[in-house]
Amino acid sequence: MKAAHSTTRRPRPHRSLAVPAAVTVALAGAAVPAAAATTPPVFSPATYGALPSDGRDDTAAFAGALRAAADAGNGVVRVAAGTYEVLPDRLTVGAGTTLTGSGAVLAAADHGFNLLSVARGATVSSLTVDGRDRVVRGITVAAGATDVKLTSVTVKAVATPRDPAANGFAANARQTVAGIHVAGNTSNVLLDRVVVDGVRAVGSSSPNVTTTAAFDTDSIPVATNGWWRHNAYDAPAGYQPPVDAGQVDPVHQRSRSLVTSPVRAGSHAWRSELHATDPAIYGGSRSELTRRADSSFVERWYGVSVLLPAGGPEDYAVDRSAEAVVQWHNSPDACEATATISPPLALLTKNGQWQLHRWWDADPCTDNSKMYHAKPRQQEEKILGDYAADKGKWTDWAFHIRWGWSTAQKPLLEVYKNRQLVYRTVGPNTVNDAVPPYLKFGIYKWDWSQRNPSDTTTRVIYHDEVRIDDASGSLDTVSPPVPPGPPGAWDYPVARGVLISSGPGQTIPRNVTVRGSTIRNVGPKDDGDCLVVQGNGATVEPDAHTLITGNTFTGCAKRAVKVQVPGVQVVSNKITNGFLGNNPYVVRPRSIDTADMFAGISVYASRVTVSGNSITGTGSAYAGIDVDNGPLSDLTVTGNVVVNGRTARLAPASLIRLHTAVDRLTLTGNSGSFGAWGVRCDVAPTATRYALNRVTATSPGFGCVPPPTVASAAELRARGGDPLTLTGTGFGADLAAFRAAGITVSVNGRSTGVTWLDASTLRVLAPAGAPGTRPVVVLSRGGVAAAPVEAPGRYAAGVTSLRPSTVALTGGLVTVTGIGLRDTTGWQLTGPATVPLPRVADRTALNAAPSGVVVVSDTSVVVKLPAAADVTGDGRADPGTYTLGFTPAAGTPYLAVGPTAILRR
């Protein structure tokens, strides 16, 4: 494991070590304007020792300035230009605080998860966050934050760690990478003119890397300094108090042990078992693991995962008797040596519920009786919900604690269940002791040792993923890593320029606006999207009311925008696909998708508007606008321009692709070119409105409009002009409605006039066509085409003229003009006598023969007639009318469309 950045800052004797207050300077004798009273106080990290571009760690200085601004209320932290080294997972822009600094760069001094967190009501403006490819999140808008603004902020160089020796490699190597993450339960978040540049996820450097977590060691060693660690602690060293004399050691050993199943993550978890008949340990029935107390009352983040067994002999049954499963126990002062003092803070289970107990006292000497009988009482019991639905699965708890027994200490307690805030107070949370409380977890069931009523005789519980961080920590640093997916699950590197998402138990971020921003260079192609709005997979989710407008996207390896929640508008964005055969997959097989990008915009949710966007560039997209993962409803796709590169591979490309059922689809005013399909519907939508769509150099569409039924005569004139009747729906109740629907028809690829007959009937005229073929009819509505339909009738061969039409009885030549004549056979002359006319090769052969036929072309034949026969027997050739006939090519009908009679005289 690489060491963290630890360069010691040079002493600066001219800096005060005291926490400075904001200073207001007024000119002597001048009145201070009334507005000055509301001017927010301004703080500088330089006051706390930060020096730009000196290569030393500025984390503490920034934390001090941010804390002072938050404590002052609506404070401003103004940062001078230059580069500042800060450690990840340390800095939070607190509630109502503004962090700003033109030309200032916060650069990651070591590997970690997140470089900067932003709380409710906070603003970050005019500075750069440089991850240096060391962090997987640049800026996180914290879960539950509201009214947050990020303006003119640049986030760059965010990536998964590549070096297995880097800090946090095991936990972060397979995380979703995001330049900016807007977490769940947030609302009213504005990203204005931000730049996200360079967010890369790569495959693991070693396929054998396993995510490490708490207890992933063979034993729990004694640690003289407790569980202290610089950041989130993955393998706590359990401080184990000595066994009291006379206690039964086998019980002690049985009650606490490492197990390999179940585990929250990694290879082991901690199992605690307690029986009502077990001897008391330190005066109570307990099976716990303990951590030494800190030396002072410091702010901390704690995380622990708890599993209550479901069913079988370990079933965690409902019991009227309570037990503490996580607690912070006080460290008694000398005057409290014989006092009974309950843990100042504890997570309990009782009566089938999770409960939080909080006790406090400002007096140096205290006991339970005093706190319980105080007026007002100095304790609180808060029910955090039933645990029935949590049994049999891991519940992730996190606690953010600023210890204090009086309001002057600004105490704070936040409790998170499965990353969702379930309790918060700024009231006191401990008793007045010289040494702060220490952490314990397992089972402490005092009623058993005190012989109080209980409905159970055995308790088994599991703990895992114990993490502890200091004041600069966050919910992320003490929460378990995302476990690997099951076989066949999505297991590819995932990167997001901007990620707007909710986790389990959270609501989707609401009222988020991303405008005027630039997001670029996000990859790889396996799953690298520039902006993603997604939920937690709930079957029904509320509308997000999210607006993505006026942004520029370039270098988005898979997609520019991906929408997976309802109620999103993607409006007037510019997406440039600059790839051209140079955007490879890292893990996925390249053969699955040969286009340069998967999509410009992907829509996987209902009630989404995609309007006025431009998707262009040198490369091709499998779908410029892609709609999938339905069924969906109420989609509006209007006024977009989608153009693939002329020289890109276009075989799989659709300008607009509907791969799922969509009800109430509006598709209007879109245009584009260069693709295999203009609008492709693998599933035909319903209740559609199409108007003014136009595609060029592209097949117009596929399967989006219901194809009509076409009726025609069985034999059609090859020169055209025969009527074709189209029967279908949506043709308009009257002529005005028909015109408004924008219905057009092409036959054999050529546009033809359409006559409206009624709401379900249209008529067009067949153009000329090759004999033996059927007219192919394509109906389009608003520029969106139906599948082609063949008319039942076939074009027929026929004769249009005979020249001359009168021939001497002695014989002569006749030129036949028509269509479908090339492959004709069986020529004959029928009249008073039937005379076969054999085909010959050319004019020379025809001149030498007594009679015959030369096929000059498909439209011209020369016939040599012999002398007329004497059928009547009067010694003279018989005059009369003779009919010239032939057999058309195989499968081609014959239609007499002109003169076929020859007069012989």
C-alpha positions, 0 to 999 in steps of 0.5 A: 500500500502506498503511503499517503501524501505526508509532507510536513508544512513549514512552520509559519509563526506569523499565522495565528493558531486560533480559529479566526473570526470574520473581520469587518473593517469600517472607515473611521467616522463613516456610517456602516451601511445597513446592508453590511450587517447581512454581508456574508463573512469571508474566510481564506484557507491561507489564514489557516496555513494554505499556501498555493503551489508549494506541493504541501498538504493543504487539507487541514487548512481548507477543512478549517476554513470550510468549518469556520464558514459553516459555523458562521452561517452562510460564510464564503471561503475565497481561495487565492489562485494557485494549486492546492494539495488536498487529500480525498474524502476529507473536504465538505462544503457545509450547509449554506457555505460558498467555496469560490476561487478564480484560478484556484485548483484543488488537486488530489494529493493521494488516491481515494474515493471523492475529492469534494463533497457539497452539502445543502444550500452550498455553492461552489464556483470558479475553481478547478477540481483536479483528480489527477486520475487518483479519485473516482469522484471529483465532486459529490452533491451529498445525499439529501442536499437541496438548493446546491449550485455548481457554477463555472467549475471544472472537474478533470482527470477522474479515474479508477485506480490502476495501481494495486498498491494505491490507497483504496485500490481494492475498494475503488477499482470497480466503482462507477467513476463520475466527475460530478455525482448528484446523489439521491434525495437531492433537489434544486441542484444547478450545474451551470457552465461546468466543465467535466473533462477526462473521466476514465474507467478501466478494467481491473489491473488484475482479475484476482483482486478481491474487494477487502472489507472489515474482518478480512484477517485470520484473527482479531489482534489487540491494537494499542491504539484501538481502531484508528486509521487515517481513512475508512477502516477495512480491518478493525483490530479489536481491543479485547478486554481481559476475561474476568476471573471465574468466567467460562472461557469456552462461552466467551470464545463461542460467543464471538467468532469470525465466519465466512458466511454470511458476509456483507463484503470480502471474506469474513464477518463477525458473529455474536451469539449470546444465551440467557444462561451465559455468565455475566461479563462486566456485570451484564449479559454481553457478547461484544467487540470493543474499541478503545476510546479516542483521546479527545472529543473529536468528530467522527464518521462510523459505519457498520453493517448488521444482519439479523438472522431470519428463520431457523435456530438463529431467527431474530424473533421479536422480544419485549426485552431490548438489546444494544447491537451498536453502542458508544459507552461512556468512560466514567470519571472518578466520581462516577466509579459506582454509578450506573450509566447507560451508553450515551448513544446506542442502536437497539432492537426492541419489540421488533423495531430499530431504536436509537437511545440518546442520553446526555448530562452536562454535570461532571458527575452523573448517573441514570437516575439523574438523567431519567428524572431530570426535567426536562428528561435528559434522554431520548428514545427514537424509533427508526422503524420495524426490522421485519423487512430487514431480517435475513439481509444486511442493513448498512448503518452510518453515524456522523457524530460531533460529540457534545453535552452542551449546545456550545459544543455544537453537537451533531448526530446524523444516522443513516440507514442504507445510505438514507438519512433517518435521524438528525439532531443538533442536541447533546449526545453524550455525558460530561467526561474527561474521556469520550465514549468508546465504540462497542458492537455485538449483543448487550442484553442487560435484562437477562443478567437482571432477570427481567422479562424476555421472550427469547433465550438465544440471540445471534447477530452478525456485524461486518464492514466496520469503518471509522473516519474523522471529521473530513469523512463522509457517508461514502467513506464509511459505507460498504463497497458495492459488491461484485455482481452475480455471474452474467451481471454487467461487469464492465468498466463504467464511467460517467461525466455527470451522474445524477442517481439514487441508491436503494431506499432513496428518491431520484434527484429532483429539479436538477438543471444542467445548462451551458456546460461542457462534458467531454472525454468520458470512456471507455466505450464499454460503458462510458457516458457523458451524462446519466440520469438514473434511479434505483430500479424501482418499478414506479418512480416519480418524475425527476423534473430534470432539465439538460439544456444548452450543453456541449458533449464531445468524446463520449465513448458510449453515449452523450446522454442516458435517461433512465427516469421519467420527467426529464427534458433534453433540450438544445444540446450539441453532441459531436461524435468525433470518433471514426474507427478509433473507439475500441472496447476495453473488456467487451468483445468488439464484434458486438457493435461496429458503430463508433458510438452506441447512441447520442441520446438514450431514452429508457423512461417515460415522459421524456422530451428530446428536442432541438438537439444536434448529433453530428460528427465524423463517426456513426452511432448505432442509434442517434436517438435510442429508445428502449427498456420499455414499455414506455409512454408519453415521449416527445422527440422533436426538432432534432438533427442527426447526421452520421459521418459520410465515411463512417460505417453505416450498416448498423446505424439508425438515426432514430431507433425505437426498440420497445413499445411506446404509447403516445409518441410525438415524432415531429420536425426531425431531420438527418442523413447517412444511416441504414434507417432514418426511423427504425421501429422494432416495435410499432408505437401506438397513439403516434403523431408524426409530422415534418420529419425528413431523412436523406441518404438514408432508408426512410424508416422501418416498421413505425407506421402500420402498413396499409392493405393494397388492392389492385387489378391482377394484371397491371399495365407495365407502362403504368396508370392503373389504380391501387387502393390503400386501406388502413387507419389514420388517414383523416376524417376529412380532407383537411385532417388528411393534409394535416397528417402529412401522408405521402406514398411512394410506389417503386421508390417514386413519389406519387400523388395520393387521392383521399377517399375516406378515413380508411381509403386512399388511391394512387396510380401505379407508375410504370414497372417491369413485367412480372413484378409487383408494385411496391407501396410505401406509406409515410406519415409525417416523414416516417415510413411504414414497411413496404407492401407489394400490390397483389397485381403484377405488371404484364407484358403487352404490345403497344403498336404494329407497323405496318398493320397491313401486310401483303398476302405474299408476306412481309416484315412487321415491327412490334413495339411493346414491353416485356418482349425480351424473353418471349417464346411461342410466337405465332400468327393465328387467322384462317390458319395458324402459322408458327413463327420461330425465333432466329438469332438476328436479321441475317438469319431472318432474311434467309428464313421463310418466316420467323422472329428476331427479338431486338430488345425488351420493347422491340421485335421484328416479325417476318410473315410468310405468304398467306396460305390457301385454306379455302382451296380455291388456288389463291392465298386467303386474305383476312385478319390475323392475330400476332401472339406470343408466350411471355417470359415465365411468370409474366402475365400477358395483357393486350394493351394495344393492336395485335391484329394484322390485315392481309390483303 
